[in-house]
Amino acid sequence: MLQPIKGTRDLLFDECRKHRHVERVASLVAGRYGFDEIETPILESAGLFLRGLGDTSDIVSKEMYRFTDAGGDDLVLRPEGTAGVARAFISEGLQQHLPLKLFYRGPMFRRERPQKGRYRQFYQFGIELLGVEKPQADLEVLACGYRILKELGVLGSVKLHLNTIGDHESRAAYREKLVQYLSGRKGELSKDSIDRLERNPLRILDSKDPGDIKVVADAPALKDSLTPAAREFFDAVVAGLEVMKIPYEVDPKLVRGLDYYCHTVFEYTTDALGAQNAVLAGGRYDGLIKDLGGPVTPGVGWAFGVDRLAHLLAAVPEKPRAVAIIPVGDGADAAAVEWAEKLRTAGFTVELGYSGNLAKRMKRADKIGAGAALILGPEELARGVVQIKELATGAQREVAFDQVIATVKTFNL
Ligand code: HAM
């Protein structure tokens, strides 16, 4: 039997409706914050991610769907959206549009071990604010994220963790101290962390390995290596969150898994999804566009997993109840199609019964949760009337053609 590929799934019914609801609310809110939509290709060249995300990141080192196509091009199914937006900024020559505020959504691909809330094809919604080097931009994207979570009604199950990883100078100084400390306790580190010691020691800070956690507990703090400018930047972000009354917790061990970050990094986490606790995550990336060969352009943004937020929704968004059209006898079929179109033009959701006698079609109307049935009998049609039944109460009445729409409107479907 044909099955979907491991880690991918078909989105159906309630689950699909939840995804669309999350995306719709997020797009509307992002629009209110002045973000415009961008859609970049799912296929990008492998080089984009190798240069953009860093070859020691988990994504690049082991999770990319990378292949050579028939023409010999080295391609990747995008694992995230920020690099694609940065690439589009360069390829489309968007400098004259700065500052630029963009949002995007769509499927991303990572070959991770599938589990609840973690898929190989998953969906992200993200925003990127390009061209503003001040902390106001960080606050604007944080505020937009907070507002989306609020409007989705999930603030009660998430928590914002915030940190700074400083500027280049701060990180270089810290890296030296950290490597010195960790080298002294190398014997206690996990194999992964020993591998990272030379190439990407900061990542050891957020290792989940119990041995690593013990070692990291006594590690020097990044905040003690911050330059005055980096400290001032972070203080401004924190002060802004206080002003906006956005709850947060400073988490000195939060470093994020992608190489392009600097200064502010943050993650909204939840306890509701088992091990997959990050729902919305991001930060500042002032060097990314330059590293990809573009002009020096600061950026800050985040992305959330649509799948994960959909899991957190308390209820399935309601869909409008339909009007079921029930022709009685073959002679009424043409009138059924005509009435279906009239009601749809007036904005109602309409279902045609397709086949069967009156009882069978009424049963189907119940099954699909219709709110009303329009019963079209040949004798009534000849008199210019139809029967309308409100399914919640069972009340049925005869209504003249010109009163049908007005009557259905009173049902609050
Ligand atoms: P990320 O932390 O790799 O960041 O992913 C962002 C979010 O995507 C995660 O918090 C999670 O909700 C969701 N996600 C990631 N992997 C999976 C998966 N396998 N299954 C389901 N959901 C997943 C980024 O991608 C950055 N581009 C975010 C960003 C935008 N930074 C700046 N701008």
Boltz pocket constraint, residues with backbone or C-beta under 6 A from the ligand:
constraints:
  - pocket:
      binder: B
      contacts: [[A, 79], [A, 80], [A, 81], [A, 82], [A, 83], [A, 110], [A, 112], [A, 117], [A, 118], [A, 119], [A, 120], [A, 122], [A, 123], [A, 124], [A, 126], [A, 127], [A, 128], [A, 268], [A, 278], [A, 279], [A, 280], [A, 281], [A, 282], [A, 283], [A, 284], [A, 285], [A, 300], [A, 301], [A, 302], [A, 303], [A, 304], [A, 305], [A, 306], [A, 307], [A, 308]]
      max_distance: 6.0
